[in-house]
């Protein structure tokens, strides 16, 4: 049995909603990260860590938008952060605003402390 790396991407699906919990890009993994975004039709990435912690350029070249949802380690997200997230999910999966049938929203935290799945 093969055990996935704790930092390996995960796909979460609910009906026709698709989310991808991903690791952040580094110089060492940027080509693999971009390949994964393309494979899973990711058009939007939610970053829940400190803004500007890496270059958005590799994603932007693919037409992938980065949205900021940062909140402190060890805390629950503020109501304003939750509202922004719910709006994004609604726009992508309910209104289908600029979305295709297989679109996926990716989310990640650089620190790897578990904020992404929240």
C-alpha positions in Angstrom: 0.0 0.0 0.0 1.3 3.4 -0.9 0.8 6.2 1.6 0.5 9.7 0.2 2.8 12.4 1.4 1.2 14.6 4.1 1.7 17.6 1.7 0.3 15.8 -1.4 -2.6 17.5 -3.0 -6.1 16.3 -2.2 -9.3 16.5 -4.3 -12.5 17.1 -2.4 -15.7 16.7 -4.3 -19.3 17.4 -3.4 -21.9 16.9 -6.2 -20.4 19.1 -9.0 -18.3 21.2 -6.6 -14.5 20.5 -6.7 -11.8 21.7 -4.4 -8.1 21.0 -4.4 -6.1 21.3 -1.2 -2.6 22.0 -2.5 1.0 22.8 -1.4 2.3 26.2 -2.3 4.7 26.7 -5.1 8.4 26.9 -4.5 11.3 27.3 -7.0 11.7 23.5 -6.7 8.1 22.4 -7.4 6.7 25.2 -9.6 6.4 23.1 -12.8 4.7 20.2 -10.9 2.3 22.7 -9.2 1.3 24.4 -12.4 0.8 21.0 -14.1 -1.5 20.0 -11.2 -3.5 23.2 -11.6 -4.0 22.5 -15.3 -4.9 18.8 -14.8 -7.7 19.7 -12.3 -9.0 22.7 -14.2 -8.1 25.1 -11.4 -9.1 28.7 -12.4 -8.9 30.2 -8.9 -6.6 29.7 -5.9 -7.4 30.7 -2.4 -4.3 31.6 -0.4 -5.0 31.4 3.4 -1.5 32.5 4.5 0.3 35.8 4.5 -0.1 37.7 1.2 2.7 37.8 -1.2 4.7 34.9 0.2 5.6 33.7 -3.3 5.2 34.8 -6.9 1.8 34.5 -8.5 3.2 34.8 -12.0 3.3 31.0 -12.9 -0.4 30.8 -12.2 -1.3 34.1 -13.8 0.3 32.9 -17.0 -2.3 30.1 -17.1 -5.1 32.5 -16.4 -5.5 31.3 -12.8 -6.5 34.0 -10.3 -5.3 34.2 -6.7 -7.6 35.3 -4.0 -6.4 36.2 -0.5 -8.2 34.6 2.5 -5.5 35.0 5.1 -6.0 34.5 8.8 -3.6 33.9 11.7 -2.3 30.4 12.5 -4.3 28.6 15.2 -7.4 30.9 14.9 -10.7 30.5 13.1 -11.1 32.8 10.0 -12.9 36.1 10.7 -16.5 36.5 9.4 -15.2 38.8 6.6 -12.9 36.0 5.4 -15.7 33.4 5.5 -18.0 35.8 3.6 -15.4 36.3 0.8 -14.9 32.5 0.6 -18.6 31.8 0.4 -19.0 34.4 -2.3 -16.2 32.8 -4.3 -17.8 29.4 -4.0 -21.2 30.8 -4.9 -19.8 32.6 -8.0 -18.0 29.6 -9.3 -20.4 26.7 -8.5 -23.8 28.3 -8.2 -23.7 31.3 -10.6 -21.1 29.5 -12.8 -19.5 32.9 -13.3 -16.6 32.4 -15.7 -16.5 28.7 -14.9 -16.5 25.5 -16.9 -18.2 22.2 -16.0 -15.0 20.8 -14.4 -13.7 23.9 -12.7 -11.9 23.4 -9.4 -11.1 25.9 -6.6 -7.7 25.2 -5.1 -6.7 26.4 -1.6 -3.5 26.3 0.3 -1.5 27.6 3.2 2.3 28.0 3.0 3.0 27.1 6.6 1.4 23.7 6.3 -0.3 24.2 9.7 -3.7 23.1 8.6 -5.5 26.3 7.6 -6.2 25.2 4.0 -8.9 22.6 4.9 -10.7 25.0 7.3 
